[in-house]
Amino acid sequence: MLVGCYNSADKPRITPDMPVPTMTIARLHDVVGSGGIVLDGDYIVEGRVVSSDVDENFYRTLIVEDGGAAVEVMAGMPRLMAEYPVGLKVALCLDGCYADYGYGVLQVGCRGTGGYAVDYLASPEALDRVIVRSTDVAEVEPAVVTLANLNMDMCGRLVRVESLRLVAASSVDERDSTLSNARWAGYTLFKDERGDSIALYTRDYAAFADRVVPHDEVTITGIVQWGEYDGGAECYQLKMRYAEDCVVR
């Protein structure tokens, strides 16, 4: 009744073979220029994931940064945090992707429709062709910046801004000068010690959208964007990943 067997299958790879980058993300920005192009060729960049959808303020997208510049992958899949945690080193193989800018951030995916320059990738298989995951996860340190030093090249990057105070919020009536009822949902406006301002945008569906905004001096970490403030003038914005990105000093 003894049965012998022989397993001739190869052992699974513990660490996937990472493709060799052909350029930095900053160089990719140069190639894309003003945007609206198909990346036809050996376009491979490498970086670490700096965004997170765990609190649903980012929706079906991944932002990858290499310390000098960033690119947003329009992944099109929910619960990305499970497979692409913050700090995961990835390679992006972008041959065939469409590239353009949204909120000042370089985005890659499919050609957009309905007013959006770049749309989500069509399937999980398409996402797997674009992103190669490693097993290397390390802590990501945001760049510490002042509002006066923000520039368009920082869009998409993870930064930390200190000494901010709330001065306005779209969630409260303009006559409420105390801002005592301000919530994160929508737009909030903060100023630093110099009087320079920065807007924050929070999705209504974010897990912390209904929380009260701190009135004390805070340090905020977030992804730099460029867009309208509450339907008005354009300005630099930060988009937090989760409530813990705002720390009371």
Residue pairs with C-beta under 8 A, 6 or more apart in sequence:
14 135
15 134
15 135
16 132
16 133
16 134
16 135
18 46
18 89
18 91
18 132
18 134
19 44
19 91
19 93
19 132
20 44
21 44
21 45
21 46
21 91
22 42
22 43
22 44
22 45
23 31
23 43
23 44
23 45
24 45
24 66
24 68
24 69
25 45
25 47
25 64
25 65
25 66
25 68
25 69
25 70
25 71
25 106
26 66
26 68
26 69
26 153
28 43
28 45
28 69
28 71
28 94
28 99
28 106
29 69
29 106
29 153
31 39
31 43
32 39
32 99
32 100
32 106
34 101
35 99
35 100
35 101
35 106
35 117
36 99
36 100
36 117
37 98
37 99
37 100
38 96
38 97
38 98
38 99
38 111
39 94
39 95
39 96
39 97
39 98
39 99
39 108
40 95
40 96
41 95
42 95
43 93
43 94
43 95
43 97
44 91
44 92
44 93
44 94
45 64
45 66
45 71
45 91
45 92
45 94
46 66
46 89
46 90
46 91
46 92
47 64
47 65
47 66
47 67
47 70
47 71
47 89
47 90
47 92
48 64
48 65
48 66
48 86
48 87
48 88
48 89
48 90
48 138
48 140
49 62
49 63
49 64
49 84
49 85
49 86
49 87
49 88
49 90
49 140
50 63
50 64
50 65
50 70
50 86
50 140
50 142
50 157
50 158
50 223
51 58
51 61
51 62
51 63
51 72
51 86
51 158
51 223
51 241
52 58
52 81
52 85
52 86
52 241
52 242
53 59
53 60
53 61
53 78
53 79
53 80
53 81
54 81
54 207
54 241
54 242
55 206
55 207
55 208
55 241
55 242
55 243
56 203
56 205
56 206
56 207
57 202
57 203
57 206
57 207
57 208
57 239
57 240
57 241
57 242
58 223
58 239
58 241
59 203
59 205
60 74
60 75
60 76
60 77
60 78
60 80
60 120
61 72
61 73
61 74
61 75
61 80
61 107
62 72
62 73
62 75
62 80
62 84
62 131
63 70
63 71
63 72
63 73
63 105
63 156
63 158
63 223
64 70
64 71
64 72
64 73
64 90
64 92
65 140
65 156
65 157
65 158
69 106
69 153
69 156
69 157
70 105
70 106
70 155
70 156
70 157
70 158
70 223
71 92
71 105
71 106
71 107
71 108
71 156
72 102
72 105
72 106
72 107
72 108
72 156
73 92
73 107
73 108
73 109
73 121
73 127
73 130
73 131
74 107
74 108
74 109
74 110
74 118
74 119
74 120
74 121
75 84
75 109
75 120
75 121
75 127
75 131
76 109
76 120
76 121
76 122
76 123
76 127
77 124
77 127
83 133
84 90
84 131
84 133
85 137
86 140
86 241
87 137
87 138
87 139
87 140
88 133
88 134
88 136
88 137
89 134
89 136
89 137
89 138
90 131
90 132
90 133
90 134
91 131
91 132
91 134
92 108
92 130
92 131
92 132
93 129
93 130
93 131
93 132
94 108
94 130
97 108
97 109
97 110
97 130
98 108
98 109
98 110
98 111
98 112
98 118
99 106
99 107
99 108
99 118
100 106
100 107
100 112
100 117
100 118
101 107
101 117
102 116
102 117
102 118
103 155
103 225
103 226
103 227
103 237
104 152
104 155
104 156
104 224
104 225
104 226
104 227
105 155
105 156
105 223
105 225
106 155
106 156
107 117
107 118
108 118
108 130
109 118
109 119
109 120
109 121
110 118
110 119
110 120
110 121
110 122
111 118
111 119
112 118
112 119
113 119
121 127
121 130
140 158
142 158
142 159
142 160
142 221
143 154
143 157
143 158
143 159
143 160
144 159
144 160
144 161
144 162
145 154
145 159
145 160
145 161
146 161
146 192
146 194
146 196
147 161
147 192
147 194
147 196
147 197
147 198
147 236
148 194
148 196
150 159
150 198
150 224
150 236
152 226
154 224
155 224
155 225
155 226
156 223
156 224
156 225
157 223
157 224
158 221
158 222
158 223
159 221
159 222
159 223
159 224
159 238
160 219
160 220
160 221
161 192
161 198
161 219
161 220
161 221
161 238
162 192
162 219
162 249
163 192
163 193
163 217
163 219
163 249
164 190
164 191
164 192
164 198
164 217
164 218
164 219
164 220
165 190
165 191
165 192
165 215
165 216
165 217
165 218
166 179
166 182
166 188
166 189
166 190
166 213
166 214
166 215
166 218
167 179
167 189
167 190
167 191
167 197
168 179
168 188
168 189
169 179
169 182
169 183
169 186
169 187
169 188
169 189
169 213
170 186
170 187
170 188
170 230
171 181
171 182
171 183
171 184
171 185
171 186
171 188
172 179
172 181
172 182
172 183
179 213
179 215
180 215
181 212
182 188
182 212
182 213
183 209
183 210
183 211
183 212
183 213
184 200
184 202
184 206
184 208
184 209
184 210
184 211
184 213
184 240
184 243
185 202
185 203
185 204
185 206
185 209
185 210
186 201
186 202
186 204
186 230
187 199
187 200
187 201
187 229
187 230
188 199
188 200
188 202
188 213
189 197
189 198
189 199
189 200
189 229
190 197
190 198
190 199
190 200
190 218
190 220
191 197
191 198
192 198
197 235
198 220
198 235
198 236
198 237
198 238
199 229
199 230
199 235
199 236
199 237
199 238
200 220
200 222
200 237
200 238
200 239
200 240
201 225
201 227
201 237
201 239
202 208
202 209
202 239
202 240
203 209
207 242
207 243
208 240
208 242
208 243
211 243
213 246
214 246
214 248
216 248
216 249
217 248
217 249
218 246
218 247
218 248
218 249
219 246
219 247
219 249
220 238
220 240
220 245
220 246
220 247
221 238
221 240
221 241
221 245
221 246
221 247
222 238
222 239
222 240
222 241
222 245
223 238
223 239
223 241
224 236
224 237
224 238
225 236
225 237
225 238
225 239
226 234
226 235
226 236
226 237
227 234
227 235
227 237
228 234
228 235
229 235
229 237
240 246
